[in-house]
């Protein structure tokens, strides 16, 4: 079963839903985000884990991991989740947490990957699905797809289109392998 962590719009979550993958639950660090609406519309249980309600990030992540495991989650997918996960969370799901990132890692890690690629003047960027470790977008790469930067006006949309295809493909393969 898949647990999805989100922080925003939820277009990658929607791609997972549309692919018919077995999503047990969706959790967010932020209340009121569109991704939670998408999950609820699909009949998927949701819960919000706002950091300010916990003594620290490790405590929040421990409760989040408990909630996921109680729902039978064995693969965690970060679909626009904008918080680093702590070591205790990572230890609960070893080699079972994946993230989608809008660059060809290790180039342009972090929140501003597309802007960084444009600022660097590269001809090609792309999309990476990778395992999550305790660094910022430093986990082992599972699959990458290059995306030409030009035309720049459509780069964000083209990257999203690749994310929406690649993430469900990789998640389906990982589920089949377990």
C-alpha positions as CSV (number, residue, x, y, z in Angstrom):
1,X,0.0,0.0,0.0
2,X,1.1,3.5,-0.8
3,X,1.1,6.5,1.5
4,X,1.5,9.9,-0.2
5,X,3.0,13.0,1.5
6,X,2.0,16.4,0.0
7,X,2.4,20.1,0.7
8,X,0.6,21.9,-2.1
9,X,-1.3,21.6,-5.4
10,X,-1.2,17.8,-5.7
11,X,-0.9,17.4,-9.4
12,X,1.6,14.5,-8.9
13,X,-0.9,13.0,-6.4
14,X,-3.6,13.3,-9.0
15,X,-1.4,11.4,-11.5
16,X,-1.0,8.6,-9.0
17,X,-4.7,8.5,-8.4
18,X,-5.4,8.6,-12.2
19,X,-3.0,5.7,-12.7
20,X,-5.2,3.6,-10.4
21,X,-2.5,2.9,-7.8
22,X,-3.4,1.6,-4.4
23,X,-3.2,4.7,-2.2
24,X,-4.0,3.9,1.4
25,X,-3.8,7.5,2.7
26,X,-2.5,11.0,2.1
27,X,-0.8,13.2,4.7
28,X,0.3,16.8,4.5
29,X,2.3,19.3,6.7
30,X,-0.1,22.0,5.6
31,X,-3.9,22.3,6.0
32,X,-6.2,23.6,3.3
33,X,-4.0,22.6,0.3
34,X,-5.5,21.5,-3.0
35,X,-3.8,18.1,-2.7
36,X,-5.9,17.2,0.3
37,X,-9.1,18.1,-1.7
38,X,-7.9,15.8,-4.5
39,X,-7.4,12.9,-2.1
40,X,-10.8,13.5,-0.4
41,X,-12.5,13.6,-3.8
42,X,-11.0,10.2,-4.6
43,X,-12.2,8.8,-1.2
44,X,-8.7,8.6,0.2
45,X,-8.2,9.2,4.0
46,X,-6.2,12.3,4.8
47,X,-4.6,13.8,7.8
48,X,-2.6,17.0,8.4
49,X,0.5,17.0,10.6
50,X,1.4,20.7,11.0
51,X,4.9,21.1,12.5
52,X,3.7,23.8,14.9
53,X,1.5,21.3,16.7
54,X,4.6,19.2,17.8
55,X,7.5,19.8,20.1
56,X,9.9,19.2,17.2
57,X,10.2,17.7,13.7
58,X,11.2,14.2,15.0
59,X,8.1,14.0,17.2
60,X,5.9,15.0,14.3
61,X,7.6,12.5,11.9
62,X,7.2,9.7,14.5
63,X,3.5,10.3,14.7
64,X,3.3,10.6,10.9
65,X,5.1,7.2,10.5
66,X,2.8,5.6,13.1
67,X,-0.3,6.9,11.2
68,X,1.1,5.6,7.9
69,X,2.0,2.2,9.3
70,X,-1.4,1.8,10.9
71,X,-2.9,2.1,7.5
72,X,-0.7,-0.6,6.0
73,X,1.7,1.7,4.1
74,X,4.8,0.0,2.9
75,X,5.9,2.6,0.3
76,X,5.9,6.3,1.0
77,X,5.8,8.7,-2.0
78,X,6.7,12.3,-1.7
79,X,4.6,14.2,-4.2
80,X,5.5,17.8,-3.7
81,X,6.2,17.3,0.1
82,X,8.3,20.3,1.1
83,X,9.7,19.2,4.4
84,X,12.9,17.1,5.1
85,X,12.1,13.9,6.9
86,X,14.0,13.1,10.0
87,X,16.2,10.0,10.6
88,X,13.6,8.2,12.8
89,X,11.0,8.4,9.9
90,X,13.6,7.3,7.4
91,X,14.5,4.3,9.6
92,X,10.8,3.2,9.7
93,X,10.7,2.9,5.8
94,X,14.1,1.9,4.7
95,X,14.5,2.1,0.9
96,X,10.8,2.6,0.7
97,X,10.5,6.3,0.4
98,X,10.6,7.9,-3.1
99,X,10.5,11.5,-4.3
100,X,10.0,13.2,-7.7
101,X,12.2,16.1,-8.4
102,X,12.2,18.6,-11.4
103,X,15.9,18.3,-12.4
104,X,18.4,15.7,-13.4
105,X,19.9,15.2,-10.0
106,X,22.5,15.7,-8.7
107,X,22.2,18.9,-10.6
108,X,19.9,21.5,-9.1
109,X,18.7,20.0,-5.8
110,X,16.3,21.9,-3.6
111,X,13.2,24.0,-3.9
112,X,14.2,26.2,-6.9
113,X,15.4,23.5,-9.3
114,X,13.7,24.9,-12.4
115,X,14.8,28.5,-11.7
116,X,18.4,27.2,-10.9
117,X,18.5,25.4,-14.2
118,X,17.3,28.5,-16.1
119,X,19.8,30.7,-14.2
120,X,22.6,28.2,-15.1
121,X,21.8,28.5,-18.8
122,X,21.8,24.7,-19.3
123,X,20.2,23.3,-22.5
124,X,18.7,20.3,-20.8
125,X,17.2,19.7,-17.4
126,X,14.7,17.0,-16.5
127,X,12.9,14.9,-14.0
128,X,14.3,12.5,-11.4
129,X,12.6,9.9,-9.3
130,X,14.9,8.9,-6.4
131,X,15.0,7.3,-3.0
132,X,14.9,9.6,-0.1
133,X,17.8,9.8,2.4
134,X,18.7,12.4,5.0
135,X,20.0,14.9,2.5
136,X,18.3,17.4,0.2
137,X,17.6,15.4,-3.0
138,X,20.7,13.3,-2.5
139,X,19.2,9.8,-2.5
140,X,20.0,7.1,-5.0
141,X,18.4,7.8,-8.4
142,X,15.8,5.3,-9.7
143,X,15.0,6.9,-13.0
144,X,15.6,10.1,-14.9
145,X,14.1,11.7,-18.0
146,X,15.8,14.6,-19.7
147,X,13.7,17.6,-20.8
148,X,15.0,20.3,-23.1
149,X,14.9,23.8,-21.6
150,X,13.8,25.5,-24.8
151,X,11.2,26.7,-25.3
152,X,11.5,28.3,-21.8
153,X,7.9,29.5,-21.8
154,X,6.6,25.9,-21.6
155,X,9.3,24.4,-19.5
156,X,7.3,24.1,-16.3
157,X,4.4,22.5,-18.1
158,X,6.6,20.1,-19.9
159,X,8.4,19.1,-16.7
160,X,5.1,18.5,-15.0
161,X,3.9,16.3,-17.9
162,X,7.0,14.1,-17.5
163,X,6.6,14.0,-13.7
164,X,2.9,12.9,-14.1
165,X,4.0,10.1,-16.4
166,X,7.3,9.0,-14.7
167,X,6.2,9.0,-11.0
168,X,3.3,6.6,-11.5
169,X,5.4,4.3,-13.7
170,X,8.2,4.0,-11.1
171,X,5.8,3.6,-8.2
172,X,3.9,0.8,-10.1
173,X,7.2,-1.0,-10.7
174,X,8.3,-0.6,-7.1
175,X,4.9,-1.9,-5.8
176,X,5.2,-4.9,-8.2
177,X,8.7,-5.7,-6.9
178,X,7.6,-5.8,-3.2
